[in-house]
């Protein structure tokens, strides 16, 4: 599928939500800014046309020109391994920013693809830098967002390192629940925007292993799954597993 056309931002009159009235204002860049500063930021933000499922927001190696915030939908970031296989490095939900990893390189080190039809706010970085020089609060917020994204990625890498397959899945499900909860949604009942194959790729597990894990978690009464909907039935048990306070589930012989 062809990449979305980034040359046609939505006209202002076509949008109902702007930064100052956006429901994600508590999660995105404008947090803590004065109303005048939010108005100034809104003046440079471009609302792109919806990005269709499977379309690329940007590809690895393309020139860096903007950072992005997810308004609705979800995206994944991925890189190619030495043998040419896709390796998913992150999932991005509404209120989260992406493209920040390209600031120091000048080109995008990863590819960002839509997991479902998604709406994106595009913030041209040159204009953002110029505005940040005039608005100290924006400069602080930009640094805060960058620090938060770096910390989150490092935290997930550390959490998943040297963990069993069961623990990795539990960590991801709890993380998704927490992120959905911060968006005013249920932290224990949500739709997975990514496929099981994407989950297995991200966690470094074989698809067959992933299917067995979901079944084991259901059999253990920890979760229930209905197609893409996941319900965390026993959060305490999942947390205990991630903290090594409970024996991992039985492995197949």
C-alpha positions in Angstrom: 0.0 0.0 0.0 1.3 3.4 -0.9 2.4 5.9 1.8 -0.1 8.5 2.9 0.3 11.8 1.1 1.9 14.1 3.7 1.6 17.2 1.4 -2.1 17.6 2.1 -2.7 18.5 5.7 -6.4 18.9 6.7 -7.8 22.3 6.4 -8.5 24.0 9.7 -12.2 24.1 9.1 -12.2 20.4 8.6 -11.1 19.7 12.1 -13.1 19.8 15.3 -10.3 19.1 17.7 -7.3 21.4 18.1 -4.6 21.3 20.7 -6.4 23.5 23.2 -9.6 21.4 23.1 -8.0 18.0 22.3 -9.0 15.2 24.8 -5.3 14.1 24.8 -4.0 17.4 26.0 -3.0 15.8 29.3 -0.8 13.2 27.5 0.7 15.1 24.6 3.2 18.0 24.2 1.0 20.9 25.3 0.9 19.7 29.0 1.7 22.7 31.2 1.7 25.3 28.6 -0.2 28.6 28.9 -3.3 29.0 26.7 -1.4 31.6 24.5 1.5 29.1 24.1 -0.9 26.3 23.1 -2.5 28.6 20.6 0.9 29.3 19.1 1.7 25.6 18.9 -1.6 24.9 17.3 -0.7 27.3 14.6 2.1 25.1 13.3 0.5 21.7 13.8 -0.8 20.0 10.7 -3.6 17.5 10.9 -2.9 14.9 8.2 -5.5 13.0 6.4 -6.3 9.6 8.1 -3.4 7.2 7.7 -4.8 3.9 6.4 -3.9 0.5 8.0 -0.6 -0.7 6.6 0.5 2.7 5.3 3.8 4.2 6.4 4.0 7.5 8.2 7.7 7.6 7.4 10.3 5.0 6.4 13.8 4.3 7.7 16.3 6.4 5.9 14.0 9.2 4.9 14.9 12.7 5.8 13.7 13.9 9.2 11.4 17.0 9.0 8.8 16.6 11.7 7.7 14.9 14.8 4.3 13.3 15.2 1.6 12.8 17.8 -1.0 10.0 17.5 -4.6 11.4 17.9 -6.5 8.2 17.2 -5.5 4.7 16.1 -2.1 3.1 16.7 1.2 2.6 14.9 4.3 0.4 15.2 7.9 1.3 14.8 10.3 -1.3 13.3 13.8 -1.8 11.9 15.3 -4.4 9.6 17.6 -7.0 11.1 20.8 -7.9 9.4 19.0 -10.8 7.5 16.3 -8.4 6.3 13.6 -9.4 8.7 11.3 -6.9 10.4 11.9 -6.3 14.1 9.2 -4.3 15.9 10.7 -1.9 18.4 7.6 -0.1 19.8 3.9 0.4 19.6 2.4 3.9 19.7 -1.0 4.7 21.1 -3.1 7.9 21.2 -1.4 10.8 23.0 2.1 9.4 22.3 4.7 11.0 20.1 7.0 9.4 17.6 9.8 10.5 15.3 11.8 11.8 18.2 14.6 9.2 17.6 15.4 10.9 14.3 16.3 14.3 15.8 20.0 13.5 16.3 20.4 11.6 13.0 18.7 13.8 10.5 17.1 10.7 9.0 14.6 8.3 10.5 16.3 5.1 11.9 13.0 3.2 11.9 9.8 2.8 9.9 6.4 3.8 11.4 3.4 1.9 10.1 -0.3 2.3 10.9 -1.8 -0.8 12.7 -5.3 0.6 12.0 -6.7 3.7 10.4 -5.1 6.5 12.4 -5.2 10.2 12.6 -1.9 12.0 13.2 -0.8 15.5 14.2 2.4 16.5 12.3 4.6 19.1 13.9 7.3 20.5 11.5 10.5 20.4 13.6 12.1 23.6 12.1 9.0 25.6 13.1 8.8 23.8 16.5 12.4 24.8 17.2 11.7 28.4 16.2 8.7 28.5 18.4 10.5 26.9 21.3 13.1 29.8 21.2 10.2 32.2 21.8 8.3 30.0 24.3 10.4 28.8 27.2 7.6 26.6 28.4 7.5 24.8 25.1 11.2 24.2 25.2 10.8 22.5 28.6 7.9 20.4 27.4 9.8 19.2 24.4 12.7 18.1 26.6 10.2 16.4 29.0 8.6 14.5 26.2 11.9 13.4 24.7 13.1 12.2 28.1 9.9 10.4 28.8 10.0 8.5 25.5 13.6 7.5 26.0 12.9 6.4 29.6 9.8 4.4 28.5 11.7 2.5 25.8 14.6 1.8 28.1 12.2 0.6 30.8 10.5 -1.8 28.5 13.8 -3.2 27.2 15.0 -3.7 30.8 11.7 -5.3 31.8 11.7 -7.7 28.9 15.4 -8.7 29.1 16.2 -12.1 30.5 12.6 -12.8 31.2 10.6 -16.0 30.5 8.1 -16.0 27.6 5.3 -15.9 30.1 6.7 -12.9 31.9 7.3 -11.0 28.7 3.6 -11.4 27.7 2.4 -10.4 31.2 4.6 -7.3 31.1 3.3 -6.2 27.7 -0.4 -6.8 28.7 0.0 -4.8 32.0 1.9 -2.0 30.1 -0.9 -1.7 27.5 -3.5 -1.7 30.3 -1.7 1.1 32.1 -1.4 3.2 28.8 -5.0 2.7 27.9 -6.0 3.6 31.5 -4.1 6.9 31.2 -6.2 7.7 28.2 -9.4 7.5 30.2 -10.2 4.0 28.9 -10.5 0.7 30.9 -7.1 -0.5 32.0 -8.4 -4.1 32.2 -10.5 -4.4 29.1 -9.2 -3.2 25.7 -8.8 -4.0 22.1 -5.4 -5.0 20.9 -4.5 -2.8 17.9 -1.7 -5.1 16.9 -1.9 -8.6 15.5 -0.7 -11.7 17.5 2.1 -11.9 14.9 3.2 -8.4 15.8 3.1 -9.2 19.5 5.2 -12.3 19.0 7.7 -10.3 16.9 8.0 -7.5 19.5 8.5 -10.0 22.3 10.9 -12.1 20.3 8.7 -15.2 20.4 7.5 -17.7 17.8 3.9 -17.3 16.7 3.1 -20.8 17.9 4.6 -20.0 21.3 2.4 -16.8 21.5 -0.7 -18.8 20.7 0.1 -21.3 23.5 0.8 -18.5 26.0 -2.6 -16.8 25.4 -4.3 -20.2 25.9 -2.3 -20.8 29.1 -3.2 -17.4 30.5 -6.9 -18.0 29.7 -6.8 -21.5 31.2 -5.2 -20.0 34.3 -8.0 -17.5 34.7 -5.6 -14.6 34.3 -7.1 -13.2 31.1 -10.1 -13.8 28.7 -9.7 -13.2 25.0 -12.5 -12.6 22.5 -10.8 -12.1 19.1 -9.0 -8.8 19.6 -10.6 -7.9 22.9 -8.5 -8.7 26.0 -9.7 -8.6 29.6 -7.2 -8.8 32.4 -9.1 -10.9 34.9 -6.4 -11.3 37.6 -4.0 -8.3 37.5 -2.5 -9.3 40.8 -1.4 -12.7 39.4 0.1 -11.1 36.3 2.0 -8.6 38.5 3.2 -11.4 40.7 4.5 -13.3 37.7 6.4 -10.3 36.4 7.9 -9.8 39.9 9.0 -13.4 40.1 6.8 -14.0 43.1 5.0 -16.9 41.4 6.2 -19.9 39.4 5.9 -19.5 35.6 3.0 -21.4 34.0 3.7 -25.0 33.1 5.7 -25.4 29.9 4.9 -27.9 27.2 7.2 -30.9 27.2 
